[in-house]
Amino acid sequence: MSEKHRQYTNNEVTVLWKPEQCIHSKVCWTHLREVFDPFKRPWVNIEGATTDKIVEQVKRCPSGALSYYMNTAEPQAAEDTALQEPAQEAAAAHATEVAVSLNGPYLINTQCMIKYPDGREELKQGTVALCRCGASNNKPYCDGRHKQINFVG
């Protein structure tokens, strides 16, 4: 599976969008419409808010389809850039968080290896949304079809 990545930059921050990973949760555009507007093309207006507001919003992406990097640094998943307290950091090093979203995907917040039946392996970092309803056309990843089939679980 080859992912298409789209990049948007304001010279301070670059936002990366991986459409194949997006679960269309609407979190991005319902909280920062000045930047993320699915009814416009391009749908990202990187000049629509301050860098701090953009970074804060990208960190809220539940699937990890949106990530960012400061143009003076290397790309990182949004979760990797969050500051953590030392005790939380130590606990996070030993625990893997898997959240079951209401009527939606499993959300895994860590670095994980996805192993396919054909032997391929794919290392994922940050949040990964895995299909829980069985209807995704992008398995093992969620593509938002749980909403179309009214999945309850």
Backbone bond lengths (Angstrom), bond angles and torsions (degrees), N, CA, C in turn:
res aa  C-N    CA-C-N  psi(-1)  N-CA   C-N-CA  omega(-1)  CA-C   N-CA-C  phi
1 M - - - 1.438 - - 1.520 107.97 -
2 S 1.303 118.26 125.26 1.453 120.97 178.63 1.524 108.76 -105.96
3 E 1.309 115.27 124.85 1.446 119.87 -179.91 1.512 109.75 -90.63
4 K 1.328 115.41 139.12 1.456 121.32 172.20 1.514 106.68 -92.91
5 H 1.300 116.43 129.14 1.454 120.83 178.02 1.515 107.20 -110.52
6 R 1.311 116.07 137.72 1.456 120.89 174.86 1.517 107.14 -116.29
7 Q 1.329 116.27 141.88 1.460 120.78 -177.37 1.518 109.92 -123.66
8 Y 1.324 114.71 142.31 1.458 122.02 178.04 1.530 106.42 -134.94
9 T 1.333 117.29 129.24 1.459 119.02 -176.50 1.517 111.51 -133.67
10 N 1.331 114.65 148.85 1.467 121.64 173.22 1.528 109.69 -116.11
11 N 1.288 116.84 18.54 1.467 126.85 -178.35 1.528 113.81 76.88
12 E 1.328 118.96 -12.92 1.465 121.84 172.85 1.518 110.40 -101.21
13 V 1.330 114.88 -43.85 1.460 121.73 -177.47 1.525 108.59 -131.50
14 T 1.316 115.68 146.95 1.462 121.17 173.16 1.513 107.19 -118.55
15 V 1.343 115.72 126.34 1.454 122.15 177.16 1.515 107.62 -99.20
16 L 1.336 115.40 129.97 1.459 121.73 176.90 1.518 108.11 -105.70
17 W 1.328 116.55 136.31 1.462 120.68 176.42 1.515 107.99 -124.31
18 K 1.327 115.61 127.05 1.458 122.90 177.78 1.529 106.85 -109.11
19 P 1.334 118.40 94.26 1.464 120.96 -174.89 1.519 114.29 -58.02
20 E 1.331 117.85 -33.24 1.463 120.11 -178.66 1.526 112.07 -70.09
21 Q 1.318 116.97 -17.54 1.454 121.44 -179.18 1.541 111.70 -96.59
22 C 1.329 116.62 -13.30 1.460 122.16 -175.98 1.527 111.11 -70.07
23 I 1.341 116.05 133.13 1.467 120.58 177.88 1.531 111.21 -104.85
24 H 1.316 116.90 7.77 1.467 123.15 176.03 1.521 111.83 55.77
25 S 1.328 115.74 47.96 1.465 121.60 -179.97 1.529 111.54 -74.24
26 K 1.314 117.12 -17.02 1.469 124.77 -179.68 1.525 113.29 74.23
27 V 1.326 117.64 3.52 1.456 120.55 -178.68 1.526 110.24 -59.50
28 C 1.314 118.32 -42.05 1.461 121.31 -175.53 1.526 111.51 -62.15
29 W 1.316 116.87 -50.34 1.464 117.91 -172.85 1.513 114.70 -87.83
30 T 1.309 118.94 -16.96 1.464 118.07 176.60 1.524 111.85 -80.75
31 H 1.327 117.93 -13.65 1.456 120.78 -179.49 1.528 113.56 -113.25
32 L 1.317 118.44 -14.08 1.470 120.50 178.45 1.534 108.79 -149.46
33 R 1.308 115.05 65.49 1.469 122.19 -175.66 1.528 112.44 -62.98
34 E 1.357 116.53 -25.24 1.471 118.99 179.96 1.526 111.64 -64.09
35 V 1.322 116.27 -23.97 1.472 121.06 -178.71 1.525 110.75 -106.44
36 F 1.328 117.27 -47.33 1.459 122.09 -174.69 1.531 109.60 -108.41
37 D 1.322 116.79 107.68 1.464 120.82 -178.79 1.527 108.83 -134.56
38 P 1.331 117.60 103.29 1.466 120.69 -175.82 1.524 114.19 -67.41
39 F 1.326 117.29 -8.95 1.456 120.79 -179.09 1.520 112.17 -94.51
40 K 1.335 117.51 0.54 1.467 122.35 178.41 1.523 109.72 -117.28
41 R 1.303 116.27 157.66 1.460 122.05 174.87 1.517 108.50 -126.88
42 P 1.311 119.62 125.44 1.453 124.32 -5.98 1.530 110.20 -67.45
43 W 1.317 116.47 155.59 1.458 120.71 -174.62 1.522 113.33 -78.30
44 V 1.351 117.13 -12.64 1.458 121.22 177.59 1.524 108.93 -110.20
45 N 1.330 115.75 120.79 1.461 122.85 174.14 1.520 106.85 -107.54
46 I 1.304 116.05 88.87 1.462 122.35 -172.63 1.529 112.38 -64.02
47 E 1.312 117.74 -15.25 1.466 121.66 178.19 1.524 111.70 -92.09
48 G 1.340 117.84 2.64 1.456 121.83 -173.46 1.515 116.12 -78.18
49 A 1.325 118.87 -9.52 1.462 121.97 179.99 1.515 108.61 -157.52
50 T 1.318 115.07 172.77 1.464 119.53 178.95 1.531 109.57 -70.63
51 T 1.304 114.95 158.83 1.463 120.53 177.58 1.518 110.84 -57.02
52 D 1.325 117.89 -42.17 1.467 120.84 -179.76 1.521 111.87 -60.66
53 K 1.325 117.65 -42.47 1.463 120.70 179.98 1.529 110.82 -67.62
54 I 1.320 116.99 -38.07 1.465 120.89 178.93 1.526 110.00 -64.39
55 V 1.320 116.81 -47.61 1.468 121.40 -179.93 1.528 110.09 -60.78
56 E 1.327 116.69 -44.89 1.462 121.03 179.33 1.533 110.96 -58.58
57 Q 1.322 116.65 -41.54 1.467 120.22 -179.16 1.526 111.92 -71.58
58 V 1.315 117.68 -41.50 1.465 121.15 179.52 1.530 110.08 -60.50
59 K 1.315 117.59 -36.43 1.465 121.59 179.06 1.528 111.82 -62.63
60 R 1.327 117.73 -20.97 1.467 121.38 -179.14 1.527 112.97 -83.97
61 C 1.315 118.86 -8.21 1.468 121.54 -177.70 1.529 109.89 -60.46
62 P 1.337 118.17 118.06 1.466 119.56 -175.16 1.521 114.89 -73.95
63 S 1.321 118.10 -20.75 1.461 119.54 -176.59 1.521 113.64 -99.57
64 G 1.325 117.30 -13.74 1.454 119.97 -175.02 1.519 112.25 82.48
65 A 1.333 117.55 7.49 1.465 120.36 178.31 1.523 110.94 -65.86
66 L 1.316 116.69 -29.58 1.458 121.43 173.94 1.524 108.39 -102.19
67 S 1.308 115.94 132.60 1.455 121.94 172.85 1.514 106.32 -142.87
68 Y 1.307 116.59 176.04 1.457 119.43 -178.78 1.517 109.97 -151.73
69 Y 1.308 114.35 163.98 1.459 120.10 166.64 1.513 108.10 -146.88
70 M 1.319 113.80 146.88 1.452 119.28 175.25 1.521 105.88 -74.77
71 N 1.286 118.21 141.44 1.458 120.80 -172.63 1.523 113.64 -66.71
72 T 1.314 116.80 -7.48 1.460 120.36 174.83 1.514 111.48 -98.05
73 A 1.346 117.89 3.39 1.466 121.50 -175.87 1.521 110.15 -131.77
74 E 1.323 115.69 174.85 1.457 122.88 176.64 1.528 110.49 -81.64
75 P 1.357 118.26 153.42 1.461 120.31 178.04 1.531 111.83 -58.63
76 Q 1.336 115.07 141.23 1.454 121.66 177.05 1.517 108.14 -141.77
77 A 1.309 116.75 151.14 1.459 120.41 171.69 1.513 107.29 -67.28
78 A 1.313 116.74 150.49 1.458 120.92 -176.91 1.521 111.66 -54.20
79 E 1.321 117.92 -40.36 1.454 120.87 -177.53 1.516 111.79 -66.60
80 D 1.336 117.56 -29.06 1.454 120.85 -178.11 1.517 111.89 -71.20
81 T 1.346 117.57 -19.67 1.453 120.72 -176.13 1.517 112.37 -92.88
82 A 1.324 117.81 -9.44 1.456 120.82 -178.97 1.523 109.85 -69.98
83 L 1.329 116.42 139.74 1.461 120.13 176.38 1.510 108.45 -80.82
84 Q 1.327 116.09 135.39 1.455 120.95 -179.74 1.513 109.08 -122.02
85 E 1.319 115.79 149.64 1.457 121.52 172.99 1.531 107.48 -67.64
86 P 1.335 119.24 149.91 1.467 121.58 -178.79 1.524 113.48 -54.14
87 A 1.335 118.70 -41.79 1.463 120.76 -179.36 1.526 110.52 -65.93
88 Q 1.327 116.63 -40.25 1.463 120.11 178.46 1.528 109.98 -66.15
89 E 1.314 116.41 -39.03 1.459 120.81 -179.77 1.526 110.53 -61.94
90 A 1.328 116.94 -43.62 1.459 121.30 179.23 1.524 110.62 -64.50
91 A 1.329 117.27 -42.59 1.465 120.83 179.17 1.524 110.28 -66.37
92 A 1.324 116.79 -40.00 1.457 120.22 -178.82 1.525 111.82 -64.29
93 A 1.338 116.73 -29.19 1.456 119.91 179.82 1.525 111.93 -67.12
94 H 1.348 117.42 -21.42 1.455 121.18 -176.28 1.520 113.99 -110.64
95 A 1.322 117.60 -8.08 1.460 120.14 -176.06 1.517 110.82 -123.38
96 T 1.306 115.03 142.25 1.457 121.03 174.30 1.514 107.52 -107.39
97 E 1.317 116.22 126.19 1.459 121.04 -179.83 1.516 109.58 -93.26
98 V 1.315 116.33 124.56 1.455 122.63 173.02 1.517 106.37 -123.61
99 A 1.326 116.22 114.40 1.461 120.92 179.75 1.522 109.20 -102.58
100 V 1.309 115.96 136.30 1.456 121.37 175.68 1.521 105.89 -98.16
101 S 1.333 116.62 110.29 1.456 118.94 -178.79 1.527 109.74 -80.90
102 L 1.316 115.68 144.08 1.453 121.57 -178.44 1.525 109.69 -60.25
103 N 1.322 116.36 119.27 1.472 123.00 178.54 1.526 112.74 58.00
104 G 1.327 117.09 26.27 1.454 120.61 -177.37 1.511 111.83 -144.00
105 P 1.337 116.67 -157.62 1.465 121.77 -172.12 1.517 114.42 -78.59
106 Y 1.334 114.64 170.30 1.450 121.68 165.90 1.526 105.85 -79.15
107 L 1.311 117.78 133.89 1.454 122.50 177.64 1.521 107.99 -113.47
108 I 1.327 116.18 116.44 1.454 122.22 -179.05 1.518 107.44 -106.48
109 N 1.329 116.10 120.76 1.455 121.82 -176.32 1.517 110.30 -108.15
110 T 1.312 116.48 80.03 1.461 120.93 -179.43 1.528 108.31 -173.17
111 Q 1.278 116.22 -176.92 1.450 121.15 168.53 1.520 106.04 -86.29
112 C 1.318 117.60 129.83 1.462 119.25 179.94 1.526 109.58 -143.43
113 M 1.316 114.72 156.14 1.456 121.84 178.29 1.520 107.73 -106.02
114 I 1.330 116.48 122.28 1.461 121.89 175.59 1.522 106.25 -95.14
115 K 1.331 116.55 122.13 1.463 121.56 -179.98 1.522 108.27 -110.64
116 Y 1.329 116.02 122.19 1.458 122.71 -177.79 1.523 110.87 -91.02
117 P 1.325 117.90 156.83 1.465 121.29 179.42 1.535 113.49 -58.01
118 D 1.348 116.72 -28.36 1.470 119.61 -178.33 1.533 112.41 -84.02
119 G 1.347 117.01 4.81 1.453 120.39 177.21 1.522 114.80 97.56
120 R 1.329 117.36 -12.73 1.467 119.71 177.92 1.517 109.62 -64.96
121 E 1.316 115.28 150.55 1.457 121.40 175.83 1.516 108.25 -131.01
122 E 1.324 115.35 143.27 1.454 120.76 -178.64 1.529 108.46 -136.48
123 L 1.330 116.62 119.55 1.456 121.48 178.61 1.523 108.80 -85.62
124 K 1.328 116.49 126.02 1.457 122.39 179.88 1.518 108.57 -117.86
125 Q 1.324 116.80 143.30 1.461 122.10 177.25 1.506 109.11 -126.96
126 G 1.323 116.07 152.71 1.456 120.19 -179.06 1.515 109.36 83.76
127 T 1.316 116.50 -147.26 1.461 120.69 -178.59 1.516 110.36 -88.75
128 V 1.320 115.69 132.43 1.460 122.56 175.85 1.526 106.66 -122.21
129 A 1.333 116.43 129.12 1.466 121.26 178.59 1.523 108.37 -102.71
130 L 1.332 116.01 115.74 1.465 121.45 -179.16 1.522 109.84 -104.70
131 C 1.331 115.37 138.62 1.456 121.77 -177.89 1.523 110.96 -60.22
132 R 1.313 115.47 135.11 1.450 121.69 177.46 1.525 110.73 -117.21
133 C 1.337 117.11 -18.79 1.464 120.12 -175.07 1.524 113.19 -90.93
134 G 1.340 117.14 -20.03 1.454 121.11 -179.59 1.513 114.74 90.25
135 A 1.337 118.68 -3.30 1.468 121.40 -174.43 1.523 114.28 -97.62
136 S 1.311 119.05 -6.00 1.458 121.76 -176.03 1.531 111.52 -61.01
137 N 1.311 115.73 140.24 1.463 121.43 172.92 1.529 110.93 -90.93
138 N 1.317 116.39 4.99 1.463 121.48 -178.17 1.528 109.99 -128.67
139 K 1.337 117.46 38.53 1.460 121.97 -177.50 1.522 110.87 -57.76
140 P 1.289 118.01 141.66 1.452 128.25 12.22 1.525 113.63 -85.48
141 Y 1.342 117.41 0.72 1.453 121.38 -175.30 1.523 111.91 -84.54
142 C 1.316 114.82 150.63 1.462 121.94 176.00 1.523 108.71 -75.72
143 D 1.321 117.03 137.50 1.462 120.63 174.00 1.522 112.17 -118.98
144 G 1.319 117.03 12.77 1.454 121.64 176.97 1.514 115.08 89.32
145 R 1.326 118.25 1.11 1.466 120.37 -177.47 1.530 113.38 -66.77
146 H 1.331 117.06 -16.38 1.463 119.43 177.59 1.525 110.70 -57.39
147 K 1.328 116.80 -29.03 1.470 120.11 177.98 1.520 110.85 -71.88
148 Q 1.330 116.89 -38.26 1.461 121.34 -177.94 1.533 111.97 -68.89
149 I 1.343 115.74 -32.16 1.459 117.98 -177.93 1.534 112.32 -98.65
150 N 1.343 115.13 6.00 1.476 121.45 179.81 1.531 111.82 55.75
151 F 1.331 115.22 45.03 1.467 120.97 178.77 1.529 110.51 -60.22
152 V 1.294 116.15 134.53 1.455 122.31 175.86 1.520 107.71 -123.17
153 G 1.308 115.53 126.25 1.456 117.64 179.44 1.488 112.79 174.77
